[in-house]
Amino acid sequence: MKQRLLMVGLAILILMGPAPGLCQGSPAASRIDTITDEGVVVLGDVTYTIAPDARFFARDERSPIAISAFNEGDWVEFSVNADGQIDEMWLSSE
């Protein structure tokens, strides 16, 4: 019984992550609705800011690229930090 309660408690903590529908460090895929020079990205109708130390990668997920390589309509994968900011984003093959 204690193990079951512990598992339920852990599941609740995970589901209450900082970004809706996305747990910290877990990658998600979406299409870029809007991307601004001010560091704001709208992905799947959710608005994110870009972390100051964010990293951006090409489709191979290893080659660094500039944020200017991303355009509205591109499919991307991304992860968020504890503050709900995008800390990594890479072009997706979807």
Chimera marker file (.cmm) of the C-alpha trace (Angstrom):
<marker_set name="trace">
<marker id="1" x="0.000" y="0.000" z="0.000" r="1" g="1" b="0" radius="0.5"/>
<marker id="2" x="2.812" y="2.431" z="0.871" r="1" g="1" b="0" radius="0.5"/>
<marker id="3" x="4.537" y="1.740" z="-2.452" r="1" g="1" b="0" radius="0.5"/>
<marker id="4" x="1.327" y="2.413" z="-4.357" r="1" g="1" b="0" radius="0.5"/>
<marker id="5" x="0.819" y="5.734" z="-2.541" r="1" g="1" b="0" radius="0.5"/>
<marker id="6" x="4.430" y="6.683" z="-3.232" r="1" g="1" b="0" radius="0.5"/>
<marker id="7" x="4.003" y="5.941" z="-6.953" r="1" g="1" b="0" radius="0.5"/>
<marker id="8" x="0.788" y="7.985" z="-7.112" r="1" g="1" b="0" radius="0.5"/>
<marker id="9" x="2.513" y="10.880" z="-5.320" r="1" g="1" b="0" radius="0.5"/>
<marker id="10" x="5.471" y="10.789" z="-7.714" r="1" g="1" b="0" radius="0.5"/>
<marker id="11" x="3.156" y="10.687" z="-10.721" r="1" g="1" b="0" radius="0.5"/>
<marker id="12" x="1.314" y="13.765" z="-9.448" r="1" g="1" b="0" radius="0.5"/>
<marker id="13" x="4.582" y="15.668" z="-8.942" r="1" g="1" b="0" radius="0.5"/>
<marker id="14" x="5.712" y="14.820" z="-12.461" r="1" g="1" b="0" radius="0.5"/>
<marker id="15" x="2.407" y="15.845" z="-14.001" r="1" g="1" b="0" radius="0.5"/>
<marker id="16" x="2.511" y="19.216" z="-12.222" r="1" g="1" b="0" radius="0.5"/>
<marker id="17" x="5.650" y="20.298" z="-14.137" r="1" g="1" b="0" radius="0.5"/>
<marker id="18" x="6.382" y="23.970" z="-14.932" r="1" g="1" b="0" radius="0.5"/>
<marker id="19" x="5.058" y="23.943" z="-18.497" r="1" g="1" b="0" radius="0.5"/>
<marker id="20" x="1.620" y="22.699" z="-19.441" r="1" g="1" b="0" radius="0.5"/>
<marker id="21" x="1.879" y="19.247" z="-20.963" r="1" g="1" b="0" radius="0.5"/>
<marker id="22" x="5.655" y="19.186" z="-20.843" r="1" g="1" b="0" radius="0.5"/>
<marker id="23" x="7.839" y="17.990" z="-17.980" r="1" g="1" b="0" radius="0.5"/>
<marker id="24" x="11.234" y="19.562" z="-17.470" r="1" g="1" b="0" radius="0.5"/>
<marker id="25" x="13.855" y="17.951" z="-19.695" r="1" g="1" b="0" radius="0.5"/>
<marker id="26" x="11.332" y="15.886" z="-21.676" r="1" g="1" b="0" radius="0.5"/>
<marker id="27" x="11.429" y="16.743" z="-25.370" r="1" g="1" b="0" radius="0.5"/>
<marker id="28" x="8.246" y="17.627" z="-27.206" r="1" g="1" b="0" radius="0.5"/>
<marker id="29" x="7.562" y="18.284" z="-30.892" r="1" g="1" b="0" radius="0.5"/>
<marker id="30" x="5.475" y="21.107" z="-32.312" r="1" g="1" b="0" radius="0.5"/>
<marker id="31" x="5.200" y="23.535" z="-35.199" r="1" g="1" b="0" radius="0.5"/>
<marker id="32" x="6.429" y="27.109" z="-34.686" r="1" g="1" b="0" radius="0.5"/>
<marker id="33" x="3.393" y="29.401" z="-34.758" r="1" g="1" b="0" radius="0.5"/>
<marker id="34" x="5.359" y="32.581" z="-33.986" r="1" g="1" b="0" radius="0.5"/>
<marker id="35" x="9.000" y="33.393" z="-33.285" r="1" g="1" b="0" radius="0.5"/>
<marker id="36" x="10.179" y="36.907" z="-32.390" r="1" g="1" b="0" radius="0.5"/>
<marker id="37" x="13.499" y="38.704" z="-32.080" r="1" g="1" b="0" radius="0.5"/>
<marker id="38" x="12.628" y="39.354" z="-28.427" r="1" g="1" b="0" radius="0.5"/>
<marker id="39" x="13.023" y="35.677" z="-27.522" r="1" g="1" b="0" radius="0.5"/>
<marker id="40" x="9.372" y="34.628" z="-27.555" r="1" g="1" b="0" radius="0.5"/>
<marker id="41" x="8.267" y="31.449" z="-29.323" r="1" g="1" b="0" radius="0.5"/>
<marker id="42" x="4.693" y="30.215" z="-29.712" r="1" g="1" b="0" radius="0.5"/>
<marker id="43" x="4.576" y="26.447" z="-30.176" r="1" g="1" b="0" radius="0.5"/>
<marker id="44" x="1.223" y="24.713" z="-30.461" r="1" g="1" b="0" radius="0.5"/>
<marker id="45" x="-0.621" y="27.735" z="-29.022" r="1" g="1" b="0" radius="0.5"/>
<marker id="46" x="1.642" y="27.834" z="-25.939" r="1" g="1" b="0" radius="0.5"/>
<marker id="47" x="3.931" y="30.845" z="-25.478" r="1" g="1" b="0" radius="0.5"/>
<marker id="48" x="7.474" y="30.230" z="-24.255" r="1" g="1" b="0" radius="0.5"/>
<marker id="49" x="10.434" y="32.495" z="-23.633" r="1" g="1" b="0" radius="0.5"/>
<marker id="50" x="13.921" y="31.410" z="-24.587" r="1" g="1" b="0" radius="0.5"/>
<marker id="51" x="16.403" y="30.868" z="-21.765" r="1" g="1" b="0" radius="0.5"/>
<marker id="52" x="19.470" y="33.142" z="-21.900" r="1" g="1" b="0" radius="0.5"/>
<marker id="53" x="21.737" y="30.085" z="-22.220" r="1" g="1" b="0" radius="0.5"/>
<marker id="54" x="19.518" y="28.196" z="-24.706" r="1" g="1" b="0" radius="0.5"/>
<marker id="55" x="21.126" y="26.024" z="-27.358" r="1" g="1" b="0" radius="0.5"/>
<marker id="56" x="19.847" y="25.409" z="-30.889" r="1" g="1" b="0" radius="0.5"/>
<marker id="57" x="20.645" y="22.484" z="-33.153" r="1" g="1" b="0" radius="0.5"/>
<marker id="58" x="20.161" y="21.265" z="-36.718" r="1" g="1" b="0" radius="0.5"/>
<marker id="59" x="18.154" y="18.139" z="-37.597" r="1" g="1" b="0" radius="0.5"/>
<marker id="60" x="21.028" y="15.867" z="-36.567" r="1" g="1" b="0" radius="0.5"/>
<marker id="61" x="20.619" y="17.203" z="-32.984" r="1" g="1" b="0" radius="0.5"/>
<marker id="62" x="24.404" y="17.739" z="-32.754" r="1" g="1" b="0" radius="0.5"/>
<marker id="63" x="25.303" y="20.598" z="-35.072" r="1" g="1" b="0" radius="0.5"/>
<marker id="64" x="24.779" y="23.966" z="-33.360" r="1" g="1" b="0" radius="0.5"/>
<marker id="65" x="22.871" y="26.579" z="-35.349" r="1" g="1" b="0" radius="0.5"/>
<marker id="66" x="21.645" y="30.109" z="-34.691" r="1" g="1" b="0" radius="0.5"/>
<marker id="67" x="18.093" y="30.833" z="-33.642" r="1" g="1" b="0" radius="0.5"/>
<marker id="68" x="17.738" y="32.753" z="-36.906" r="1" g="1" b="0" radius="0.5"/>
<marker id="69" x="17.707" y="29.369" z="-38.700" r="1" g="1" b="0" radius="0.5"/>
<marker id="70" x="14.204" y="28.724" z="-37.297" r="1" g="1" b="0" radius="0.5"/>
<marker id="71" x="11.142" y="30.018" z="-39.121" r="1" g="1" b="0" radius="0.5"/>
<marker id="72" x="7.416" y="30.100" z="-38.547" r="1" g="1" b="0" radius="0.5"/>
<marker id="73" x="5.930" y="26.827" z="-39.764" r="1" g="1" b="0" radius="0.5"/>
<marker id="74" x="9.041" y="24.738" z="-38.990" r="1" g="1" b="0" radius="0.5"/>
<marker id="75" x="8.575" y="21.543" z="-37.009" r="1" g="1" b="0" radius="0.5"/>
<marker id="76" x="10.855" y="21.562" z="-33.975" r="1" g="1" b="0" radius="0.5"/>
<marker id="77" x="11.572" y="19.507" z="-30.915" r="1" g="1" b="0" radius="0.5"/>
<marker id="78" x="12.401" y="21.299" z="-27.699" r="1" g="1" b="0" radius="0.5"/>
<marker id="79" x="12.873" y="20.960" z="-23.971" r="1" g="1" b="0" radius="0.5"/>
<marker id="80" x="12.184" y="23.393" z="-21.151" r="1" g="1" b="0" radius="0.5"/>
<marker id="81" x="14.058" y="24.203" z="-17.960" r="1" g="1" b="0" radius="0.5"/>
<marker id="82" x="12.679" y="24.480" z="-14.423" r="1" g="1" b="0" radius="0.5"/>
<marker id="83" x="11.517" y="28.047" z="-15.157" r="1" g="1" b="0" radius="0.5"/>
<marker id="84" x="9.416" y="26.897" z="-18.126" r="1" g="1" b="0" radius="0.5"/>
<marker id="85" x="11.799" y="28.485" z="-20.649" r="1" g="1" b="0" radius="0.5"/>
<marker id="86" x="13.041" y="26.719" z="-23.769" r="1" g="1" b="0" radius="0.5"/>
<marker id="87" x="16.588" y="25.608" z="-23.049" r="1" g="1" b="0" radius="0.5"/>
<marker id="88" x="17.143" y="23.475" z="-26.170" r="1" g="1" b="0" radius="0.5"/>
<marker id="89" x="15.437" y="23.445" z="-29.546" r="1" g="1" b="0" radius="0.5"/>
<marker id="90" x="16.273" y="21.561" z="-32.725" r="1" g="1" b="0" radius="0.5"/>
<marker id="91" x="14.733" y="21.195" z="-36.145" r="1" g="1" b="0" radius="0.5"/>
<marker id="92" x="12.560" y="18.103" z="-36.389" r="1" g="1" b="0" radius="0.5"/>
<marker id="93" x="12.331" y="15.704" z="-39.283" r="1" g="1" b="0" radius="0.5"/>
<marker id="94" x="8.504" y="15.588" z="-38.983" r="1" g="1" b="0" radius="0.5"/>
<link id1="1" id2="2" r="1" g="1" b="0" radius="0.2"/>
<link id1="2" id2="3" r="1" g="1" b="0" radius="0.2"/>
<link id1="3" id2="4" r="1" g="1" b="0" radius="0.2"/>
<link id1="4" id2="5" r="1" g="1" b="0" radius="0.2"/>
<link id1="5" id2="6" r="1" g="1" b="0" radius="0.2"/>
<link id1="6" id2="7" r="1" g="1" b="0" radius="0.2"/>
<link id1="7" id2="8" r="1" g="1" b="0" radius="0.2"/>
<link id1="8" id2="9" r="1" g="1" b="0" radius="0.2"/>
<link id1="9" id2="10" r="1" g="1" b="0" radius="0.2"/>
<link id1="10" id2="11" r="1" g="1" b="0" radius="0.2"/>
<link id1="11" id2="12" r="1" g="1" b="0" radius="0.2"/>
<link id1="12" id2="13" r="1" g="1" b="0" radius="0.2"/>
<link id1="13" id2="14" r="1" g="1" b="0" radius="0.2"/>
<link id1="14" id2="15" r="1" g="1" b="0" radius="0.2"/>
<link id1="15" id2="16" r="1" g="1" b="0" radius="0.2"/>
<link id1="16" id2="17" r="1" g="1" b="0" radius="0.2"/>
<link id1="17" id2="18" r="1" g="1" b="0" radius="0.2"/>
<link id1="18" id2="19" r="1" g="1" b="0" radius="0.2"/>
<link id1="19" id2="20" r="1" g="1" b="0" radius="0.2"/>
<link id1="20" id2="21" r="1" g="1" b="0" radius="0.2"/>
<link id1="21" id2="22" r="1" g="1" b="0" radius="0.2"/>
<link id1="22" id2="23" r="1" g="1" b="0" radius="0.2"/>
<link id1="23" id2="24" r="1" g="1" b="0" radius="0.2"/>
<link id1="24" id2="25" r="1" g="1" b="0" radius="0.2"/>
<link id1="25" id2="26" r="1" g="1" b="0" radius="0.2"/>
<link id1="26" id2="27" r="1" g="1" b="0" radius="0.2"/>
<link id1="27" id2="28" r="1" g="1" b="0" radius="0.2"/>
<link id1="28" id2="29" r="1" g="1" b="0" radius="0.2"/>
<link id1="29" id2="30" r="1" g="1" b="0" radius="0.2"/>
<link id1="30" id2="31" r="1" g="1" b="0" radius="0.2"/>
<link id1="31" id2="32" r="1" g="1" b="0" radius="0.2"/>
<link id1="32" id2="33" r="1" g="1" b="0" radius="0.2"/>
<link id1="33" id2="34" r="1" g="1" b="0" radius="0.2"/>
<link id1="34" id2="35" r="1" g="1" b="0" radius="0.2"/>
<link id1="35" id2="36" r="1" g="1" b="0" radius="0.2"/>
<link id1="36" id2="37" r="1" g="1" b="0" radius="0.2"/>
<link id1="37" id2="38" r="1" g="1" b="0" radius="0.2"/>
<link id1="38" id2="39" r="1" g="1" b="0" radius="0.2"/>
<link id1="39" id2="40" r="1" g="1" b="0" radius="0.2"/>
<link id1="40" id2="41" r="1" g="1" b="0" radius="0.2"/>
<link id1="41" id2="42" r="1" g="1" b="0" radius="0.2"/>
<link id1="42" id2="43" r="1" g="1" b="0" radius="0.2"/>
<link id1="43" id2="44" r="1" g="1" b="0" radius="0.2"/>
<link id1="44" id2="45" r="1" g="1" b="0" radius="0.2"/>
<link id1="45" id2="46" r="1" g="1" b="0" radius="0.2"/>
<link id1="46" id2="47" r="1" g="1" b="0" radius="0.2"/>
<link id1="47" id2="48" r="1" g="1" b="0" radius="0.2"/>
<link id1="48" id2="49" r="1" g="1" b="0" radius="0.2"/>
<link id1="49" id2="50" r="1" g="1" b="0" radius="0.2"/>
<link id1="50" id2="51" r="1" g="1" b="0" radius="0.2"/>
<link id1="51" id2="52" r="1" g="1" b="0" radius="0.2"/>
<link id1="52" id2="53" r="1" g="1" b="0" radius="0.2"/>
<link id1="53" id2="54" r="1" g="1" b="0" radius="0.2"/>
<link id1="54" id2="55" r="1" g="1" b="0" radius="0.2"/>
<link id1="55" id2="56" r="1" g="1" b="0" radius="0.2"/>
<link id1="56" id2="57" r="1" g="1" b="0" radius="0.2"/>
<link id1="57" id2="58" r="1" g="1" b="0" radius="0.2"/>
<link id1="58" id2="59" r="1" g="1" b="0" radius="0.2"/>
<link id1="59" id2="60" r="1" g="1" b="0" radius="0.2"/>
<link id1="60" id2="61" r="1" g="1" b="0" radius="0.2"/>
<link id1="61" id2="62" r="1" g="1" b="0" radius="0.2"/>
<link id1="62" id2="63" r="1" g="1" b="0" radius="0.2"/>
<link id1="63" id2="64" r="1" g="1" b="0" radius="0.2"/>
<link id1="64" id2="65" r="1" g="1" b="0" radius="0.2"/>
<link id1="65" id2="66" r="1" g="1" b="0" radius="0.2"/>
<link id1="66" id2="67" r="1" g="1" b="0" radius="0.2"/>
<link id1="67" id2="68" r="1" g="1" b="0" radius="0.2"/>
<link id1="68" id2="69" r="1" g="1" b="0" radius="0.2"/>
<link id1="69" id2="70" r="1" g="1" b="0" radius="0.2"/>
<link id1="70" id2="71" r="1" g="1" b="0" radius="0.2"/>
<link id1="71" id2="72" r="1" g="1" b="0" radius="0.2"/>
<link id1="72" id2="73" r="1" g="1" b="0" radius="0.2"/>
<link id1="73" id2="74" r="1" g="1" b="0" radius="0.2"/>
<link id1="74" id2="75" r="1" g="1" b="0" radius="0.2"/>
<link id1="75" id2="76" r="1" g="1" b="0" radius="0.2"/>
<link id1="76" id2="77" r="1" g="1" b="0" radius="0.2"/>
<link id1="77" id2="78" r="1" g="1" b="0" radius="0.2"/>
<link id1="78" id2="79" r="1" g="1" b="0" radius="0.2"/>
<link id1="79" id2="80" r="1" g="1" b="0" radius="0.2"/>
<link id1="80" id2="81" r="1" g="1" b="0" radius="0.2"/>
<link id1="81" id2="82" r="1" g="1" b="0" radius="0.2"/>
<link id1="82" id2="83" r="1" g="1" b="0" radius="0.2"/>
<link id1="83" id2="84" r="1" g="1" b="0" radius="0.2"/>
<link id1="84" id2="85" r="1" g="1" b="0" radius="0.2"/>
<link id1="85" id2="86" r="1" g="1" b="0" radius="0.2"/>
<link id1="86" id2="87" r="1" g="1" b="0" radius="0.2"/>
<link id1="87" id2="88" r="1" g="1" b="0" radius="0.2"/>
<link id1="88" id2="89" r="1" g="1" b="0" radius="0.2"/>
<link id1="89" id2="90" r="1" g="1" b="0" radius="0.2"/>
<link id1="90" id2="91" r="1" g="1" b="0" radius="0.2"/>
<link id1="91" id2="92" r="1" g="1" b="0" radius="0.2"/>
<link id1="92" id2="93" r="1" g="1" b="0" radius="0.2"/>
<link id1="93" id2="94" r="1" g="1" b="0" radius="0.2"/>
</marker_set>
